[in-house]
Amino acid sequence: MQIFISRVFRTNTLTALRFVPGDQLSRCISSLDDLESGDVVLMCEVMEEATYVRHHKKKIAFILSAMRHFAEGLKEDGVNVDYIRLDDPENTGSFAGELKRAVARHGPDRVIVTHPGEWRVFEDMKKWEADLGIPVEIRVDSRFFATPKDFRQFAKGRKELRMEWFYRDMRRKTGLLMDGDKPAGGAWNFDKENRKSLPENVKLPDPPVFESDETTREVIRLVDSRFDGHMGEAQGMNFPVTRDEALTALDHFIETCLPSFGDYQDAMKEGAPFLFHSLLSAPLNAGLLCPEEICRKAEDAWRGGRAPINAVEGFIRQILGWREYVRGIYWLKMPDYRKGNFFGAKRDLPWFYWSGETDMACMAAAICETWENAYAHHIQRLMVTGNFALLAGIDPAQVEEWYLAVYADAYEWVELPNTHGMALFADGGLMASKPYAASGNYIDRMSDYCADCRYSAKSKDPESLCPFNALYWDFMARNRDKLEGNPRLGMVYRTFDRMDEARVDMLRKRAREFLDALE
């Protein structure tokens, strides 16, 4: 077993131990500001972080490889790095344990960290000063456009915390896609132009391929040997693991995918998991890219005539709008936010969320592609796997744990609000103005999944009826007391009341049969 730890022994100039976790792999991270020659940067691979949920093997391989490459880059620049590998026999398996060992090795007078992305780490971090016996300085994570304090200011006095208003504030604050005090292109939002189904003959771009070097190959072998029972395989991991690779991925998206991204961002196609999506969320959330550089490059593409406004605005809204907004919600409402369960959903997560073994073609496609790639795009997450969990009444905590485990870009700050608030409406409408519930007709319109499915979104026969159709109307019926007063659902309930009673009974009976079969 090869143990590679760069040991740096205490000198008279040593002042600070600077801790960098695997989702802060940026030279611009605040914990590395004012780095002095005697300081030590501590990075550690710990089992606690790899297993607090059963993370996808490709996710673990991506993060560990990115960490090792980042550490090597620091050392090449003359930075003192103390790097603890997962297979170090003395590895305690936790951040706190490795910090304690590092303080004993180096004798620093303080520890410097950047505010973590997850509440559980922050709660642990607040204990470090007492446990270590030296000051622990927690700095603001400056990689985001807005701080938690900024979001609290936005939220102050508001009855509704809608993303659209926050997004407009962020546009004004940053100047992105602004012409003076007016939105570029004459509108704040071009979402109505971004809902096209995918034509059969459209040519799809190939994603960039990143060849694994020995560092990545070593990590893949480690992950495949140590994480039996986790979803997927580490082999074939194709996320960018260095800053240069991440910039290559960014350039590829801007030049190759962005022009068509807007039109087809909500489309789904069998056997085509990536379409025109950026695939940048994993390197972005790990720190290899910063959100401002991504947004500026997208804006430059529009201003340079290389991409249409609907595509660029839709993409920037995902980062400047949604990404910043969900982080704001997370830090505003935690730790109680995750406890909400507006519909009282209690059903266990079906096993096919892990295996993909289901006759529903849309669910099988989304889950099997997740198994293969540790990735699915936002409509697959929201309107297929998330929509099913909402309609079926699956326990929010179990759904949220699944999303956190299986996607390479998932950290709780971004996963929890998107799943709890948007996909499941478990927060009762804090984030969304109505539940994102849809029948099989939506999936049929936005994908080709239904063509070869044993079920049909158009069938009225109970045996071939799409489960999403039965579950949709059953969901609306059993939650009527909670939803009937929602102004955005008035038309749905008027339609429901005009439906033939025998058909309603058949739909609800079929929903119960399907749900009973899950158990």
C-alpha positions as CSV (number, residue, x, y, z in Angstrom):
1,M,0.0,0.0,0.0
2,Q,1.4,3.3,-1.1
3,I,0.9,6.1,1.4
4,F,1.6,9.6,0.0
5,I,1.7,12.4,2.6
6,S,3.6,15.5,2.1
7,R,5.0,16.1,5.7
8,V,5.8,19.6,6.7
9,F,7.4,20.0,10.1
10,R,7.0,23.0,12.4
11,T,9.2,26.0,11.8
12,N,9.5,29.4,13.5
13,T,7.5,31.0,10.7
14,L,4.5,28.6,10.9
15,T,1.4,30.5,11.8
16,A,-1.6,28.9,10.3
17,L,-3.1,25.5,9.3
18,R,-5.4,26.1,6.3
19,F,-8.0,23.4,5.8
20,V,-9.4,22.8,2.3
21,P,-12.1,20.2,1.8
22,G,-13.0,18.5,-1.4
23,D,-15.7,21.0,-2.5
24,Q,-13.5,24.1,-2.2
25,L,-10.9,23.3,-4.8
26,S,-10.3,26.9,-5.9
27,R,-7.1,29.0,-5.7
28,C,-9.5,31.9,-4.9
29,I,-11.0,30.2,-1.8
30,S,-10.9,32.6,1.1
31,S,-9.1,30.1,3.3
32,L,-6.1,30.5,1.0
33,D,-6.1,34.3,1.0
34,D,-2.9,35.9,2.5
35,L,-1.2,32.5,2.4
36,E,2.3,32.8,4.0
37,S,5.3,30.7,3.3
38,G,5.2,29.0,6.7
39,D,1.6,28.0,6.5
40,V,0.4,24.5,5.9
41,V,-2.6,23.5,3.7
42,L,-4.3,20.4,5.1
43,M,-6.4,18.3,2.7
44,C,-7.7,14.9,3.8
45,E,-9.8,12.1,2.2
46,V,-12.0,10.7,5.0
47,M,-14.4,7.8,5.1
48,E,-17.0,9.9,7.0
49,E,-17.5,12.2,4.0
50,A,-17.6,9.4,1.5
51,T,-20.2,7.4,3.4
52,Y,-22.6,9.7,5.4
53,V,-24.8,8.8,2.5
54,R,-23.9,6.0,0.0
55,H,-22.4,8.3,-2.6
56,H,-22.2,7.1,-6.2
57,K,-18.8,5.6,-7.0
58,K,-18.2,8.0,-9.8
59,K,-19.0,10.9,-7.4
60,I,-16.4,9.7,-4.9
61,A,-13.8,9.1,-7.7
62,F,-14.4,12.5,-9.1
63,I,-13.9,14.3,-5.8
64,L,-10.9,12.3,-4.7
65,S,-9.2,12.7,-8.1
66,A,-9.9,16.4,-8.2
67,M,-8.6,16.8,-4.6
68,R,-5.3,15.0,-5.5
69,H,-4.8,17.0,-8.6
70,F,-5.5,20.3,-6.7
71,A,-3.0,19.4,-4.0
72,E,-0.3,18.5,-6.6
73,G,-0.9,21.9,-8.2
74,L,-0.4,23.7,-4.9
75,K,2.8,21.8,-4.2
76,E,4.1,22.6,-7.7
77,D,3.6,26.2,-6.8
78,G,5.7,25.8,-3.6
79,V,2.8,25.5,-1.1
80,N,3.3,23.3,1.9
81,V,0.6,20.6,1.6
82,D,-0.2,18.0,4.2
83,Y,-2.4,15.5,2.3
84,I,-4.0,12.5,3.9
85,R,-5.2,9.7,1.7
86,L,-8.1,7.5,2.3
87,D,-5.9,4.4,2.7
88,D,-3.5,5.9,5.2
89,P,-3.6,3.4,8.0
90,E,-3.5,6.2,10.6
91,N,-6.4,8.1,8.9
92,T,-9.1,8.7,11.6
93,G,-11.9,8.9,9.0
94,S,-13.2,12.3,10.0
95,F,-12.3,16.0,9.4
96,A,-12.2,16.6,13.2
97,G,-9.8,13.7,13.7
98,E,-7.5,14.7,10.9
99,L,-7.4,18.3,12.1
100,K,-6.4,17.1,15.6
101,R,-3.6,15.0,14.2
102,A,-2.4,17.8,11.9
103,V,-2.4,20.3,14.8
104,A,-0.2,17.9,16.8
105,R,2.2,17.5,13.9
106,H,2.6,21.1,13.0
107,G,1.8,23.1,16.1
108,P,0.0,26.1,14.3
109,D,-1.2,29.0,16.3
110,R,-4.6,29.0,14.4
111,V,-6.7,27.1,11.9
112,I,-8.2,29.0,8.9
113,V,-11.2,27.5,7.1
114,T,-13.8,28.7,4.6
115,H,-17.5,28.4,5.6
116,P,-18.6,24.9,4.6
117,G,-21.4,24.1,2.2
118,E,-23.3,21.7,4.5
119,W,-25.0,22.4,7.8
120,R,-23.7,19.2,9.4
121,V,-20.1,20.2,8.7
122,F,-20.7,23.7,10.0
123,E,-22.1,22.3,13.2
124,D,-19.0,20.1,13.6
125,M,-16.8,23.0,12.6
126,K,-18.1,25.2,15.4
127,K,-16.7,22.7,17.9
128,W,-13.2,22.6,16.5
129,E,-11.9,25.6,18.4
130,A,-12.7,24.0,21.8
131,D,-11.5,20.6,20.7
132,L,-8.2,21.8,19.2
133,G,-7.4,24.4,21.8
134,I,-6.4,27.1,19.2
135,P,-8.5,29.7,17.4
136,V,-10.4,28.6,14.3
137,E,-11.2,31.4,11.9
138,I,-14.2,30.7,9.6
139,R,-14.2,32.9,6.6
140,V,-17.0,33.7,4.1
141,D,-17.2,31.6,1.0
142,S,-16.5,34.3,-1.6
143,R,-17.1,32.1,-4.6
144,F,-20.8,32.9,-4.7
145,F,-22.5,36.1,-5.9
146,A,-24.5,36.5,-2.7
147,T,-23.6,35.7,0.9
148,P,-26.2,34.2,3.3
149,K,-26.3,37.6,4.9
150,D,-27.2,39.1,1.5
151,F,-30.1,36.6,1.2
152,R,-31.3,37.3,4.7
153,Q,-31.5,41.0,3.7
154,F,-33.5,40.1,0.6
155,A,-35.9,37.9,2.6
156,K,-36.5,40.4,5.3
157,G,-40.1,41.5,5.5
158,R,-41.2,39.4,2.5
159,K,-44.2,37.1,2.7
160,E,-43.0,35.2,-0.4
161,L,-39.5,34.3,-1.3
162,R,-39.9,33.7,-5.0
163,M,-36.7,33.1,-7.0
164,E,-37.8,35.5,-9.8
165,W,-37.5,38.6,-7.7
166,F,-34.2,37.5,-6.2
167,Y,-32.9,36.8,-9.7
168,R,-33.8,40.2,-10.9
169,D,-32.0,41.8,-7.9
170,M,-28.9,39.7,-8.8
171,R,-29.1,40.8,-12.4
172,R,-29.1,44.4,-11.2
173,K,-26.3,43.8,-8.7
174,T,-24.0,42.1,-11.1
175,G,-24.9,43.9,-14.3
176,L,-25.2,40.5,-16.0
177,L,-27.5,40.7,-19.1
178,M,-28.4,44.3,-18.3
179,D,-28.5,47.2,-20.7
180,G,-28.3,50.1,-18.2
181,D,-31.2,49.5,-15.8
182,K,-33.2,47.4,-18.3
183,P,-32.9,43.7,-18.9
184,A,-31.0,42.8,-22.1
185,G,-33.2,41.6,-24.9
186,G,-36.2,43.4,-23.4
187,A,-37.3,40.8,-20.9
188,W,-36.2,39.3,-17.6
189,N,-37.2,35.8,-18.5
190,F,-37.4,33.9,-21.8
191,D,-38.6,30.6,-20.3
192,K,-41.6,30.3,-22.6
193,E,-39.2,30.0,-25.5
194,N,-37.2,27.2,-23.8
195,R,-39.8,24.4,-23.8
196,K,-39.4,22.8,-27.2
197,S,-39.5,19.1,-27.7
198,L,-36.5,17.6,-29.5
199,P,-36.8,17.1,-33.3
200,E,-36.0,13.6,-34.4
201,N,-33.3,14.7,-36.8
202,V,-31.5,17.2,-34.5
203,K,-27.7,16.5,-34.3
204,L,-26.5,16.2,-30.7
205,P,-23.0,17.1,-29.7
206,D,-20.6,14.7,-28.1
207,P,-19.5,15.6,-24.6
208,P,-15.7,16.3,-24.1
209,V,-13.7,13.2,-23.1
210,F,-11.1,13.5,-20.3
211,E,-8.5,10.8,-20.4
212,S,-7.7,9.3,-17.0
213,D,-4.1,9.8,-15.9
214,E,-2.4,7.6,-13.3
215,T,-3.8,9.7,-10.4
216,T,-7.3,9.2,-11.6
217,R,-6.8,5.5,-12.4
218,E,-5.4,5.0,-8.9
219,V,-8.5,6.6,-7.4
220,I,-10.8,4.5,-9.5
221,R,-9.1,1.3,-8.3
222,L,-9.4,2.5,-4.7
223,V,-13.1,3.4,-5.0
224,D,-14.1,0.2,-6.8
225,S,-12.3,-1.8,-4.1
226,R,-13.6,0.1,-1.0
227,F,-17.1,1.1,-1.8
228,D,-18.9,-2.1,-2.6
229,G,-22.7,-1.6,-2.4
230,H,-22.6,2.0,-3.5
231,M,-24.4,2.9,-6.7
232,G,-22.6,2.6,-10.1
233,E,-19.0,2.0,-11.0
234,A,-16.0,4.3,-10.8
235,Q,-14.7,3.0,-14.1
236,G,-15.5,5.4,-16.9
237,M,-15.7,8.5,-14.7
238,N,-15.5,11.4,-17.1
239,F,-15.8,14.6,-15.1
240,P,-13.1,17.2,-15.4
241,V,-10.7,16.8,-12.4
242,T,-8.4,19.8,-13.0
243,R,-8.9,23.5,-13.5
244,D,-7.6,23.2,-17.1
245,E,-10.0,20.4,-17.8
246,A,-12.9,22.3,-16.3
247,L,-12.1,25.3,-18.5
248,T,-12.0,23.0,-21.5
249,A,-15.5,21.8,-20.6
250,L,-16.7,25.4,-20.2
251,D,-15.3,26.3,-23.7
252,H,-16.9,23.3,-25.2
253,F,-20.3,24.1,-23.8
254,I,-20.2,27.8,-24.8
255,E,-19.1,27.1,-28.4
256,T,-20.9,23.8,-29.1
257,C,-24.0,23.4,-26.9
258,L,-25.1,26.9,-25.7
259,P,-26.6,28.0,-29.0
260,S,-29.2,25.2,-28.8
261,F,-29.4,24.9,-25.0
262,G,-32.3,27.2,-24.5
263,D,-34.7,25.6,-27.1
264,Y,-34.2,22.1,-25.8
265,Q,-33.3,22.5,-22.1
266,D,-36.5,20.8,-21.0
267,A,-36.4,17.9,-23.6
268,M,-35.5,14.3,-22.9
269,K,-34.4,11.6,-25.3
270,E,-33.9,7.8,-24.8
271,G,-30.1,7.0,-24.9
272,A,-29.1,10.7,-24.9
273,P,-28.4,11.7,-21.3
274,F,-26.5,14.9,-22.0
275,L,-28.3,16.6,-25.0
276,F,-27.1,20.3,-25.0
277,H,-26.6,20.6,-21.2
278,S,-23.4,22.1,-19.9
279,L,-22.2,19.2,-17.5
280,L,-20.5,22.0,-15.5
281,S,-22.3,21.6,-12.2
282,A,-19.9,19.0,-10.8
283,P,-16.7,21.0,-11.4
284,L,-18.5,24.2,-10.4
285,N,-19.8,22.9,-7.1
286,A,-16.3,21.4,-6.3
287,G,-14.6,24.8,-6.9
288,L,-12.8,24.1,-10.2
289,L,-14.9,26.8,-11.9
290,C,-16.4,30.0,-10.4
291,P,-19.9,31.1,-11.3
292,E,-19.0,34.5,-12.4
293,E,-16.6,33.4,-15.1
294,I,-19.2,31.0,-16.4
295,C,-21.9,33.6,-16.6
296,R,-19.6,36.2,-18.2
297,K,-18.5,33.8,-20.9
298,A,-22.2,33.0,-21.6
299,E,-23.1,36.7,-21.8
300,D,-20.1,37.3,-24.1
301,A,-21.4,34.6,-26.4
302,W,-24.7,36.5,-26.7
303,R,-23.2,39.9,-27.1
304,G,-20.8,38.4,-29.7
305,G,-23.7,36.9,-31.7
306,R,-22.7,33.3,-31.0
307,A,-25.7,32.3,-28.9
308,P,-29.3,33.5,-28.8
309,I,-30.7,35.5,-25.8
310,N,-33.2,32.8,-24.8
311,A,-30.4,30.2,-24.4
312,V,-28.0,32.6,-22.6
313,E,-30.6,34.0,-20.2
314,G,-32.0,30.5,-19.4
315,F,-28.5,29.3,-18.6
316,I,-27.5,32.3,-16.6
317,R,-30.7,32.0,-14.7
318,Q,-29.7,28.5,-13.6
319,I,-26.5,29.8,-12.0
320,L,-27.2,33.4,-11.0
321,G,-30.8,32.7,-10.2
322,W,-31.5,29.2,-9.0
323,R,-28.1,28.2,-7.7
324,E,-27.7,31.3,-5.6
325,Y,-31.4,31.2,-4.5
326,V,-31.4,27.6,-3.2
327,R,-28.2,28.3,-1.3
328,G,-29.9,31.3,0.3
329,I,-32.9,29.3,1.2
330,Y,-30.7,26.6,2.7
331,W,-28.8,28.8,5.0
332,L,-31.8,30.9,5.9
333,K,-34.0,28.0,6.9
334,M,-31.7,25.3,8.3
335,P,-31.7,23.2,10.4
336,D,-35.4,22.9,10.6
337,Y,-36.0,23.2,6.8
338,R,-35.5,19.5,6.2
339,K,-38.1,18.5,8.7
340,G,-41.1,19.7,6.7
341,N,-43.5,17.2,5.2
342,F,-46.4,19.2,3.9
343,F,-48.3,16.2,2.4
344,G,-47.4,13.8,5.2
345,A,-45.7,11.5,2.7
346,K,-44.5,8.2,4.4
347,R,-44.0,5.6,1.6
348,D,-40.6,4.0,1.5
349,L,-38.4,4.8,-1.5
350,P,-38.9,1.9,-4.1
351,W,-35.9,-0.3,-4.7
352,F,-36.0,0.6,-8.5
353,Y,-34.6,4.0,-7.6
354,W,-31.3,2.1,-7.0
355,S,-31.6,-0.6,-9.7
356,G,-33.6,1.1,-12.5
357,E,-35.6,-2.1,-12.8
358,T,-39.1,-0.8,-13.7
359,D,-41.4,-1.1,-16.6
360,M,-41.9,2.7,-16.7
361,A,-39.6,3.7,-19.5
362,C,-39.0,7.2,-18.4
363,M,-38.1,6.2,-14.8
364,A,-35.9,3.4,-16.1
365,A,-34.0,5.8,-18.5
366,A,-33.5,8.5,-15.9
367,I,-32.3,6.0,-13.2
368,C,-30.2,3.8,-15.4
369,E,-28.4,6.9,-16.8
370,T,-27.9,8.1,-13.2
371,W,-26.4,4.7,-12.4
372,E,-24.1,4.9,-15.4
373,N,-23.1,8.6,-15.2
374,A,-23.8,10.0,-11.7
375,Y,-25.7,12.6,-13.7
376,A,-29.2,13.4,-15.0
377,H,-30.3,16.7,-16.2
378,H,-32.7,19.0,-14.3
379,I,-35.9,17.9,-16.1
380,Q,-35.2,14.2,-15.5
381,R,-34.6,15.0,-11.8
382,L,-37.6,17.3,-11.4
383,M,-40.3,16.0,-13.7
384,V,-39.5,12.3,-13.8
385,T,-37.9,10.9,-10.6
386,G,-39.0,13.9,-8.5
387,N,-42.5,14.0,-10.0
388,F,-42.9,10.3,-9.3
389,A,-41.8,10.6,-5.7
390,L,-44.2,13.5,-5.2
391,L,-47.2,11.7,-6.8
392,A,-46.5,8.4,-5.0
393,G,-46.1,10.1,-1.6
394,I,-42.6,8.9,-0.9
395,D,-41.0,10.0,2.4
396,P,-39.1,13.3,1.7
397,A,-36.1,12.3,3.8
398,Q,-35.6,9.1,1.8
399,V,-35.9,10.9,-1.5
400,E,-33.5,13.6,-0.4
401,E,-30.9,11.1,0.7
402,W,-31.1,9.4,-2.7
403,Y,-30.6,12.6,-4.6
404,L,-27.7,13.5,-2.4
405,A,-26.1,10.1,-2.9
406,V,-26.4,9.5,-6.6
407,Y,-25.4,12.8,-8.3
408,A,-21.8,14.0,-8.6
409,D,-22.8,17.6,-8.3
410,A,-25.0,17.1,-5.1
411,Y,-24.1,18.7,-1.8
412,E,-26.8,19.3,0.7
413,W,-26.9,23.1,0.3
414,V,-28.0,22.7,-3.4
415,E,-29.7,19.3,-3.3
416,L,-32.0,19.8,-0.3
417,P,-33.9,22.9,-1.4
418,N,-34.2,21.6,-4.9
419,T,-35.6,18.3,-3.8
420,H,-37.5,19.3,-0.6
421,G,-39.0,22.5,-2.0
422,M,-39.2,22.2,-5.8
423,A,-39.6,18.5,-6.5
424,L,-41.6,17.4,-3.4
425,F,-43.3,20.6,-2.2
426,A,-42.5,19.4,1.2
427,D,-42.0,22.9,2.5
428,G,-45.6,23.8,1.7
429,G,-44.8,26.4,-0.9
430,L,-41.9,28.4,0.5
431,M,-40.0,27.9,-2.8
432,A,-42.6,27.0,-5.4
433,S,-46.0,28.6,-6.0
434,K,-47.5,25.1,-6.7
435,P,-46.4,21.5,-6.7
436,Y,-44.5,20.4,-9.8
437,A,-46.9,17.5,-10.4
438,A,-47.5,16.3,-13.9
439,S,-49.2,13.4,-15.6
440,G,-47.6,11.1,-18.2
441,N,-48.8,13.6,-20.9
442,Y,-46.1,16.0,-20.0
443,I,-43.4,13.3,-20.2
444,D,-44.9,12.1,-23.6
445,R,-44.8,15.7,-24.9
446,M,-41.2,16.4,-23.8
447,S,-39.5,13.0,-24.6
448,D,-39.6,9.9,-26.7
449,Y,-39.6,7.6,-23.7
450,C,-43.3,6.7,-24.1
451,A,-42.8,5.2,-27.6
452,D,-41.6,1.8,-26.5
453,C,-43.0,1.8,-22.9
454,R,-45.4,-1.0,-21.9
455,Y,-47.6,1.8,-20.5
456,S,-49.3,4.5,-22.6
457,A,-50.0,8.1,-21.6
458,K,-53.0,8.1,-24.0
459,S,-54.5,4.8,-22.9
460,K,-57.8,4.5,-21.1
461,D,-57.3,0.8,-20.5
462,P,-56.4,0.2,-16.8
463,E,-53.9,-2.4,-17.7
464,S,-51.8,-0.2,-20.0
465,L,-52.6,3.1,-18.4
466,C,-49.5,5.2,-17.6
467,P,-49.0,5.0,-13.8
468,F,-48.2,8.8,-13.9
469,N,-51.7,9.5,-15.1
470,A,-53.4,7.4,-12.4
471,L,-51.0,8.8,-9.7
472,Y,-51.5,12.4,-10.8
473,W,-55.3,12.4,-10.4
474,D,-55.0,10.3,-7.2
475,F,-52.5,12.9,-5.8
476,M,-54.9,15.7,-6.6
477,A,-57.8,14.0,-5.1
478,R,-56.2,12.9,-1.8
479,N,-54.5,16.3,-1.3
480,R,-57.5,18.4,-2.3
481,D,-57.9,20.0,1.1
482,K,-54.4,21.3,0.9
483,L,-54.3,22.4,-2.7
484,E,-57.8,23.4,-3.8
485,G,-57.3,27.0,-2.7
486,N,-54.1,27.4,-4.7
487,P,-54.9,29.9,-7.5
488,R,-52.6,28.1,-9.9
489,L,-54.5,24.8,-9.5
490,G,-58.1,26.1,-10.0
491,M,-58.3,24.8,-13.6
492,V,-57.0,21.4,-12.5
493,Y,-59.8,20.9,-10.0
494,R,-62.4,22.3,-12.4
495,T,-61.2,19.6,-14.9
496,F,-61.3,17.0,-12.1
497,D,-64.9,17.9,-11.2
498,R,-66.0,17.5,-14.8
499,M,-64.5,14.0,-15.1
500,D,-66.8,11.0,-15.2
501,E,-67.2,9.4,-11.8
502,A,-66.5,6.0,-13.1
503,R,-63.2,7.2,-14.7
504,V,-62.1,8.8,-11.4
505,D,-62.8,5.6,-9.5
506,M,-60.8,3.6,-12.1
507,L,-57.9,6.0,-11.9
508,R,-57.8,6.0,-8.1
509,K,-58.2,2.2,-8.0
510,R,-55.3,1.8,-10.5
511,A,-53.1,4.2,-8.4
512,R,-53.8,2.2,-5.3
513,E,-53.0,-1.1,-7.0
514,F,-49.8,0.3,-8.4
515,L,-48.7,1.8,-5.1
516,D,-49.5,-1.4,-3.2
517,A,-47.4,-3.3,-5.7
518,L,-44.4,-1.1,-4.8
519,E,-44.5,-2.5,-1.2
